[in-house]
Amino acid sequence: MTSIRQPRIRSKTVAAALAFFLGTFGIHRFYLFGLRDVWGWLAPIPTFAGLIGLARFTNLGQDDRLAWVLIPIFGLSVALACGTAIFYALMSPARWQSHYNPGVGLAEGHPSGQTNWLCIMIVVMALMLGAVSLMSSLVMSFQAYFENQVEAARLISQ
């Protein structure tokens, strides 16, 4: 007796929520593409690097140059996860079904591809958090760069 395996139906709302809340660890990639997804396994690397930078900044203070390099990487990975959540939440139902539920034969009006209020709330939260993390990363990068330039200019002038 052969069992026919039912294809998994992937929900746009679940994918957007996973991308927003756990996207920096690649969990949404495993939900959509399975455990063999290489990008899902690589996603935590910049997140952990950024968390190491935050720990170094907390323990060693502002003079730690490695922390100034690693913290913006964390901010960019958070911003990327938020952008991914926005991308999933605003994808059209037809495109969602054809790309993430191929061969299942779901109609465009199936609830798995619909944009609901939870998707819209995820978009709003992702816009806020993504903008804050991106701007914070840029500010920290520029501050570190300009402080190094001022220090180099002081050394030259002496």
C-alpha positions in Angstrom: 0.0 0.0 0.0 1.5 3.3 -1.1 0.7 6.4 0.7 0.3 9.6 -1.3 2.0 12.5 0.3 -0.1 15.6 0.5 1.8 18.7 -0.5 2.2 21.3 2.2 0.2 24.5 1.8 2.2 27.5 2.8 0.4 30.5 4.2 1.5 34.0 3.3 0.6 35.3 6.8 2.7 32.7 8.6 5.6 33.3 6.3 5.4 37.1 6.8 5.2 36.6 10.6 8.1 34.2 10.7 10.2 36.6 8.5 9.4 39.5 10.9 9.8 37.8 14.2 12.5 35.2 13.4 13.8 36.3 10.0 17.3 37.1 11.2 17.6 33.4 12.0 16.3 32.2 8.7 13.2 30.4 10.1 10.9 31.7 7.4 13.2 30.1 4.8 12.9 26.7 6.4 9.1 27.2 6.5 9.0 28.0 2.7 11.8 25.8 1.3 12.5 23.1 3.9 15.6 22.3 5.9 17.8 21.9 2.9 17.7 25.6 2.1 21.3 27.0 2.2 20.2 30.6 2.8 18.2 29.6 5.8 21.3 28.1 7.4 23.5 31.1 6.5 21.1 33.7 7.8 22.1 33.4 11.5 25.8 34.1 10.8 25.5 37.9 10.4 22.9 38.0 13.2 25.3 36.3 15.7 28.2 38.5 14.5 26.1 41.6 15.2 25.1 40.2 18.6 28.8 39.6 19.4 29.4 43.2 18.4 26.6 44.4 20.8 28.2 42.3 23.6 31.6 43.7 22.9 30.2 47.2 22.9 28.5 46.6 26.2 31.5 45.0 27.9 34.4 47.0 26.3 32.8 50.3 25.6 32.9 52.7 22.7 36.6 52.3 21.9 36.2 48.8 20.6 36.6 49.1 16.8 35.4 45.5 16.1 32.1 46.3 17.8 31.6 49.3 15.5 32.0 47.0 12.5 29.8 44.2 13.8 26.8 46.2 15.2 25.8 47.6 11.8 25.8 44.1 10.4 23.1 43.2 13.0 21.1 46.2 12.1 21.2 45.4 8.4 20.2 41.8 9.0 17.2 43.1 11.0 16.3 45.5 8.2 16.6 42.7 5.7 14.3 40.4 7.7 11.7 43.3 7.9 12.0 43.9 4.2 11.4 40.2 3.5 8.3 40.3 5.8 7.0 43.3 3.8 7.7 41.5 0.5 5.8 38.4 1.6 2.9 40.2 3.1 2.3 42.4 0.1 2.7 39.7 -2.6 -0.3 39.2 -4.8 -2.4 36.1 -4.1 -1.9 34.7 -7.6 1.9 35.2 -7.4 2.0 33.7 -3.9 0.1 30.5 -5.0 2.2 30.1 -8.1 5.6 30.6 -6.4 5.2 29.0 -3.0 2.3 26.6 -3.5 3.0 25.2 -7.0 1.3 22.0 -8.0 -1.2 22.2 -5.2 -3.9 23.6 -7.5 -5.1 26.2 -5.1 -7.3 29.0 -6.5 -6.2 32.6 -6.3 -8.9 33.2 -3.6 -7.6 30.5 -1.3 -7.0 31.9 2.2 -3.3 30.8 2.2 -2.5 33.6 -0.3 -4.8 36.3 0.9 -3.6 39.6 2.5 -5.5 39.9 5.8 -5.3 42.4 8.7 -2.5 40.5 10.3 -0.4 40.8 7.2 -1.1 44.6 7.2 -0.1 44.8 10.9 3.1 42.9 10.1 3.9 45.4 7.3 3.4 48.4 9.6 5.6 46.9 12.4 8.2 45.8 9.9 8.3 49.3 8.4 8.9 50.8 11.8 11.5 48.4 13.0 13.2 48.1 9.7 13.5 51.9 9.3 14.9 52.3 12.8 17.4 49.4 12.5 18.6 50.6 9.0 19.0 54.2 10.1 20.7 53.2 13.4 23.1 51.0 11.4 23.9 53.8 9.0 24.4 56.3 11.9 26.8 54.0 13.7 28.8 53.3 10.6 29.1 57.0 9.7 30.0 57.9 13.3 32.8 55.3 13.4 34.1 56.4 10.0 34.2 60.1 10.9 35.7 59.5 14.3 38.5 57.5 12.7 39.0 60.2 10.1 39.3 62.9 12.9 41.7 60.7 14.8 43.8 60.2 11.6 43.8 63.9 11.0 45.0 64.6 14.5 47.9 62.2 14.1 48.9 63.8 10.8 48.8 67.4 12.2 51.1 66.6 15.1 
